[in-house]
Amino acid sequence: MALSSLLLLSGCDLVVMNPSGDIAIQQRDLIITSTVLMLLIIVPVLALTLFFAWKYRESAKAEDYDPEWHHSTRLEMVIWSAPVAIILMLGTVTWIATHRLDPYRPIDRIDADRPVTAETKTLTVEVVAMDWKWLFFYPELGIGSVNEFAAPVDVPINFKITGTTAMNSFYVPALAGQIYAMGGMQTKLHAVINKEGVYDGFSANFSGPGFSHMRFKFHGLSNEGFEQWVAKVKDGGKGFGRMEYLEFAKPSERNPVEYFANVDPELYDAILNRCVEPNKLCMRDMMHIDANGGGGKEGIDIAKALNSVICTPLSPYGVASGSQSMPAAIEGQTFVPAALPDIKAALPESKPAAG
């Protein structure tokens, strides 16, 4: 049985235990260390269980068998001190690694022999999980892609990750651990790839009927190879703005790789704040209004100052308090200001109660 299991496993790609990125390598080492520490208790317990079952079997008639035995201080010390020591070691190792490998913490080394210095260049990649495809933006380069992204080896990557509808999980096993992608929220991941190659990425969280095909390729390239990839995207890509995004955002499966040579620099922020559509108030503006008194008397002046769409009881779909701000508008669209209605005048006059 053991031999057959090994034969079956020989056909598996155990990428988690043989990664190509320094963060994933450190995570693998943590898995191995934790497993070994736990086996220091599990293996002796299993071995002693089998030994005692054999030694004190009914037919053995062991001379030291004492049916009245019930306590041994020395044995109690061994039984409890060993697990306590293992838990202390395991807790210490896990606590240190958890803080060192915090996905929000910028990496401090390229690999075990090379630290990150002030001169080290980084690459920012903005990731959007959609139904059911992946969208990647390079804000420093002004380009984007679908279901494929690339990065040069030994260059720290700063991921900014968000989603559109259902919660997904961004995961490239060879690069780093998984991290969730949620609509209206931004998560972060810092990683580096140390070997050239093409690696699989996918969503590790079920998100609907197209989940099984929500996969992408990550290309770890040399500096020259990455420059060639960027040139290919710019030469063969197309423009991608808000109108293109609204059409692209419709649910679809098995999307082919696409390239965008010119991406709206404010598009990712609009996706994150859920205001890509025209005349829609951005989440950050709504939170600013709420923080300053809400939509009532205390906050209405703040809302006006934001030049965004204001909803009122007489106009539930919103009227403009001024020229619309870019976070909630499509470039080139005009928006005619309209005065806020006099709500007091529109409400029926209350009569004084009879005395």
C-alpha positions as CSV (number, residue, x, y, z in Angstrom):
1,M,0.0,0.0,0.0
2,A,2.8,2.4,0.9
3,L,4.5,1.6,-2.4
4,S,1.4,2.2,-4.4
5,S,0.8,5.5,-2.6
6,L,4.3,6.7,-3.5
7,L,3.7,5.7,-7.2
8,L,0.5,7.7,-7.2
9,L,2.2,10.7,-5.7
10,S,5.1,10.5,-8.1
11,G,2.8,11.9,-10.8
12,C,1.8,15.0,-8.7
13,D,3.4,18.4,-9.0
14,L,4.0,19.2,-5.4
15,V,4.6,22.9,-6.1
16,V,3.8,23.9,-2.6
17,M,6.8,21.9,-1.4
18,N,9.0,22.9,-4.3
19,P,8.2,26.6,-4.9
20,S,10.2,29.3,-6.8
21,G,9.5,32.4,-4.8
22,D,11.2,33.3,-1.5
23,I,8.0,33.9,0.4
24,A,6.6,30.5,-0.7
25,I,10.0,28.9,0.3
26,Q,9.8,30.3,3.8
27,Q,6.2,29.1,4.1
28,R,7.3,25.6,3.0
29,D,10.0,25.7,5.6
30,L,7.4,26.6,8.2
31,I,5.3,23.7,7.2
32,I,8.2,21.3,7.4
33,T,9.3,22.6,10.8
34,S,5.8,22.4,12.3
35,T,5.3,18.9,10.9
36,V,8.6,17.7,12.4
37,L,7.9,19.2,15.8
38,M,4.4,17.6,15.9
39,L,5.8,14.2,14.8
40,L,8.2,14.3,17.8
41,I,5.0,13.6,19.9
42,I,2.9,11.7,17.4
43,V,5.5,9.1,16.4
44,P,6.5,8.0,20.0
45,V,2.9,7.9,21.1
46,L,1.9,5.6,18.2
47,A,5.0,3.5,18.7
48,L,4.4,3.1,22.5
49,T,0.7,2.3,21.8
50,L,1.7,-0.6,19.6
51,F,4.4,-1.7,22.0
52,F,2.2,-1.8,25.1
53,A,-0.5,-3.6,23.1
54,W,2.0,-6.2,22.2
55,K,3.8,-6.5,25.5
56,Y,0.7,-6.7,27.7
57,R,-1.4,-8.9,25.4
58,E,-3.3,-11.7,27.1
59,S,-1.1,-14.5,26.0
60,A,2.2,-12.8,27.0
61,K,1.8,-13.1,30.8
62,A,4.2,-10.2,31.4
63,E,5.9,-10.5,34.8
64,D,5.7,-6.7,35.5
65,Y,2.0,-6.5,34.8
66,D,0.2,-4.9,37.7
67,P,-3.6,-4.6,37.3
68,E,-3.7,-2.4,40.4
69,W,-1.2,0.2,39.2
70,H,-2.7,3.7,38.9
71,H,-0.1,6.4,39.2
72,S,3.5,7.3,38.6
73,T,4.9,10.9,39.2
74,R,7.9,10.2,37.0
75,L,5.7,9.1,34.2
76,E,3.3,12.0,34.6
77,M,6.3,14.4,34.3
78,V,7.4,12.8,31.0
79,I,3.8,12.7,29.7
80,W,3.2,16.4,30.3
81,S,6.6,18.0,29.9
82,A,7.2,16.8,26.4
83,P,4.0,18.1,24.9
84,V,4.4,21.4,26.7
85,A,7.9,21.8,25.4
86,I,6.7,21.0,21.8
87,I,3.9,23.5,22.1
88,L,6.2,26.2,23.3
89,M,8.6,25.6,20.4
90,L,5.8,25.4,17.9
91,G,4.2,28.5,19.2
92,T,7.4,30.5,19.1
93,V,8.3,29.4,15.6
94,T,4.8,30.1,14.3
95,W,4.5,33.5,16.0
96,I,7.8,34.7,14.5
97,A,7.0,33.3,11.0
98,T,3.5,34.7,11.0
99,H,4.8,38.2,11.6
100,R,7.7,37.9,9.2
101,L,5.4,36.5,6.4
102,D,2.5,38.9,7.0
103,P,1.3,39.6,3.4
104,Y,0.8,43.3,4.2
105,R,4.5,43.6,5.3
106,P,6.9,44.6,2.5
107,I,9.5,41.9,2.0
108,D,13.0,42.6,3.4
109,R,14.9,40.1,1.3
110,I,15.2,38.8,-2.2
111,D,16.3,35.4,-1.0
112,A,18.2,34.0,1.9
113,D,21.5,35.7,0.8
114,R,20.3,39.0,-0.6
115,P,18.4,41.7,1.4
116,V,16.2,44.3,-0.1
117,T,18.0,47.7,-0.1
118,A,16.9,51.3,-0.7
119,E,18.0,51.0,-4.3
120,T,15.9,47.9,-5.0
121,K,13.3,48.6,-7.6
122,T,9.8,47.2,-7.0
123,L,6.8,46.5,-9.3
124,T,3.2,47.2,-8.4
125,V,0.4,45.0,-9.8
126,E,-3.3,45.7,-9.3
127,V,-5.5,42.6,-9.4
128,V,-9.2,42.5,-9.9
129,A,-11.1,39.2,-9.4
130,M,-14.2,39.1,-11.6
131,D,-16.9,36.6,-12.7
132,W,-15.0,34.5,-13.8
133,K,-11.7,35.9,-14.9
134,W,-8.7,37.9,-13.6
135,L,-7.8,41.4,-14.5
136,F,-4.3,42.8,-14.0
137,F,-3.2,46.4,-14.2
138,Y,0.4,47.8,-14.1
139,P,-0.1,51.4,-12.9
140,E,3.5,52.4,-13.4
141,L,3.5,51.2,-17.0
142,G,-0.1,52.1,-17.9
143,I,-0.9,48.6,-19.3
144,G,-3.1,45.7,-18.3
145,S,-4.0,42.1,-19.2
146,V,-6.6,39.4,-18.7
147,N,-5.8,35.9,-17.2
148,E,-2.0,36.5,-17.5
149,F,0.6,38.6,-15.8
150,A,4.3,38.8,-15.7
151,A,7.1,40.0,-13.5
152,P,10.9,40.0,-13.6
153,V,12.8,37.6,-11.3
154,D,14.3,39.0,-8.1
155,V,12.1,42.1,-8.2
156,P,9.7,42.6,-5.2
157,I,6.1,42.7,-6.3
158,N,3.5,44.8,-4.5
159,F,0.0,43.4,-5.2
160,K,-3.1,45.4,-4.6
161,I,-6.1,43.1,-4.8
162,T,-9.8,43.7,-5.0
163,G,-12.9,42.0,-6.4
164,T,-16.2,42.8,-8.1
165,T,-18.9,40.4,-6.8
166,A,-18.3,37.1,-5.0
167,M,-15.3,36.7,-2.8
168,N,-12.4,35.0,-4.5
169,S,-8.9,34.0,-3.4
170,F,-5.8,35.0,-5.4
171,Y,-3.3,32.2,-5.3
172,V,0.0,31.4,-7.1
173,P,1.4,28.4,-5.1
174,A,5.0,28.9,-6.5
175,L,5.0,32.6,-5.5
176,A,3.3,33.0,-2.1
177,G,0.3,32.1,0.0
178,Q,-3.3,32.8,-1.0
179,I,-5.1,36.0,-0.1
180,Y,-8.7,36.9,-0.5
181,A,-10.2,39.3,-3.1
182,M,-13.4,41.1,-2.0
183,G,-15.6,43.7,-3.7
184,G,-15.3,47.2,-2.2
185,M,-12.2,46.1,-0.2
186,Q,-8.5,46.0,-0.9
187,T,-6.0,43.4,0.4
188,K,-2.3,43.4,-0.2
189,L,0.4,40.8,-0.9
190,H,4.2,41.3,-1.1
191,A,6.2,38.6,-2.9
192,V,9.1,37.9,-5.2
193,I,9.8,35.2,-7.8
194,N,13.4,33.9,-7.9
195,K,13.3,31.5,-10.9
196,E,12.2,32.0,-14.5
197,G,9.2,30.0,-15.6
198,V,5.5,29.9,-16.2
199,Y,3.4,29.2,-13.1
200,D,-0.2,28.4,-12.5
201,G,-2.5,30.7,-10.6
202,F,-6.1,30.3,-9.7
203,S,-8.9,31.2,-7.3
204,A,-8.8,29.1,-4.2
205,N,-12.3,30.1,-3.1
206,F,-15.5,28.8,-4.7
207,S,-17.3,31.7,-6.4
208,G,-19.9,30.3,-8.7
209,P,-20.4,28.2,-11.8
210,G,-17.3,29.5,-13.6
211,F,-15.0,28.9,-10.6
212,S,-13.3,25.8,-12.1
213,H,-12.0,27.7,-15.1
214,M,-10.9,30.8,-13.1
215,R,-7.2,30.3,-13.8
216,F,-4.4,32.4,-15.1
217,K,-0.7,32.1,-15.9
218,F,2.1,33.9,-14.2
219,H,5.4,34.4,-16.2
220,G,8.6,34.9,-14.2
221,L,10.9,36.5,-16.7
222,S,14.4,38.0,-16.9
223,N,14.6,41.8,-17.1
224,E,15.0,41.5,-20.9
225,G,12.2,39.1,-21.1
226,F,9.9,41.3,-19.1
227,E,10.7,44.3,-21.3
228,Q,9.8,42.2,-24.3
229,W,6.5,41.2,-22.7
230,V,5.7,44.8,-21.9
231,A,6.5,45.8,-25.5
232,K,4.2,43.0,-26.8
233,V,1.3,44.2,-24.6
234,K,1.8,47.8,-25.8
235,D,2.1,46.8,-29.5
236,G,-0.8,44.3,-29.6
237,G,-3.1,45.7,-26.9
238,K,-6.0,48.1,-27.0
239,G,-7.3,50.9,-24.9
240,F,-9.2,50.0,-21.7
241,G,-11.3,52.6,-19.9
242,R,-14.5,52.8,-17.9
243,M,-16.9,52.0,-20.8
244,E,-14.8,49.0,-21.9
245,Y,-14.7,47.8,-18.3
246,L,-18.5,47.9,-17.9
247,E,-18.9,45.7,-20.9
248,F,-16.0,43.4,-19.8
249,A,-17.5,43.0,-16.3
250,K,-20.4,40.9,-17.5
251,P,-20.0,37.3,-16.2
252,S,-18.1,35.0,-18.6
253,E,-16.1,31.9,-18.6
254,R,-12.9,30.6,-20.2
255,N,-11.8,34.1,-21.3
256,P,-8.8,34.1,-23.5
257,V,-5.7,36.1,-22.7
258,E,-6.1,39.8,-23.6
259,Y,-3.7,42.8,-23.5
260,F,-4.5,46.5,-22.9
261,A,-1.9,49.0,-24.1
262,N,-3.5,52.0,-22.5
263,V,-5.4,51.7,-19.2
264,D,-7.3,54.5,-17.5
265,P,-5.1,55.3,-14.5
266,E,-8.1,55.9,-12.3
267,L,-10.0,52.7,-13.3
268,Y,-8.7,50.5,-10.5
269,D,-9.6,53.1,-7.9
270,A,-13.1,53.4,-9.3
271,I,-13.5,49.6,-9.3
272,L,-12.3,49.5,-5.7
273,N,-14.7,52.3,-4.7
274,R,-17.5,50.8,-6.8
275,C,-18.2,53.9,-8.9
276,V,-17.2,52.9,-12.4
277,E,-20.7,53.6,-13.6
278,P,-21.6,57.3,-14.5
279,N,-23.4,59.4,-11.8
280,K,-22.5,56.9,-9.0
281,L,-21.2,58.1,-5.7
282,C,-17.9,56.5,-4.7
283,M,-17.6,54.5,-1.5
284,R,-14.8,56.7,-0.2
285,D,-17.0,59.8,-0.7
286,M,-20.0,58.1,1.0
287,M,-17.8,57.2,3.9
288,H,-16.6,60.8,4.1
289,I,-20.2,62.0,4.2
290,D,-21.1,59.6,6.9
291,A,-18.0,60.5,8.9
292,N,-19.1,64.2,8.8
293,G,-22.8,63.9,9.8
294,G,-24.3,61.7,7.1
295,G,-26.9,62.9,4.6
296,G,-28.8,65.0,7.2
297,K,-28.4,68.7,8.1
298,E,-24.9,68.2,9.5
299,G,-23.5,66.5,6.5
300,I,-25.3,68.0,3.5
301,D,-22.7,70.8,3.0
302,I,-20.0,68.1,3.0
303,A,-21.9,66.3,0.3
304,K,-22.2,69.4,-1.8
305,A,-18.5,70.1,-1.5
306,L,-17.8,66.7,-2.9
307,N,-19.7,67.7,-6.1
308,S,-21.3,64.2,-6.2
309,V,-24.8,63.0,-6.7
310,I,-27.1,63.6,-3.7
311,C,-30.2,61.4,-3.0
312,T,-33.1,63.1,-1.4
313,P,-36.7,62.0,-0.4
314,L,-38.0,63.8,-3.5
315,S,-35.3,62.5,-5.8
316,P,-34.3,59.0,-4.6
317,Y,-32.1,58.5,-7.7
318,G,-30.1,61.6,-7.0
319,V,-29.7,65.1,-8.2
320,A,-26.4,66.9,-8.8
321,S,-25.1,69.5,-6.4
322,G,-22.4,70.6,-8.8
323,S,-20.2,69.5,-11.7
324,Q,-19.5,65.8,-11.1
325,S,-16.1,64.7,-9.8
326,M,-13.9,62.3,-11.8
327,P,-14.1,59.4,-9.3
328,A,-17.8,59.1,-10.2
329,A,-17.9,60.2,-13.8
330,I,-16.8,58.9,-17.1
331,E,-14.2,61.2,-18.7
332,G,-15.8,63.6,-21.2
333,Q,-19.3,63.4,-19.8
334,T,-21.0,66.6,-18.7
335,F,-23.4,66.8,-15.8
336,V,-25.7,69.7,-15.4
337,P,-25.9,71.1,-11.9
338,A,-29.3,71.1,-10.3
339,A,-30.5,72.8,-7.1
340,L,-31.5,70.7,-4.1
341,P,-35.2,70.7,-3.6
342,D,-36.7,72.6,-0.7
343,I,-37.8,69.6,1.3
344,K,-39.6,71.6,4.0
345,A,-41.8,73.4,1.4
346,A,-42.7,70.1,-0.2
347,L,-43.8,68.5,3.1
348,P,-47.4,69.0,4.4
349,E,-47.6,71.6,7.1
350,S,-48.3,70.1,10.5
351,K,-51.2,71.4,12.5
352,P,-50.9,72.3,16.2
353,A,-52.5,69.8,18.5
354,A,-55.8,70.9,20.1
355,G,-55.4,72.3,23.6
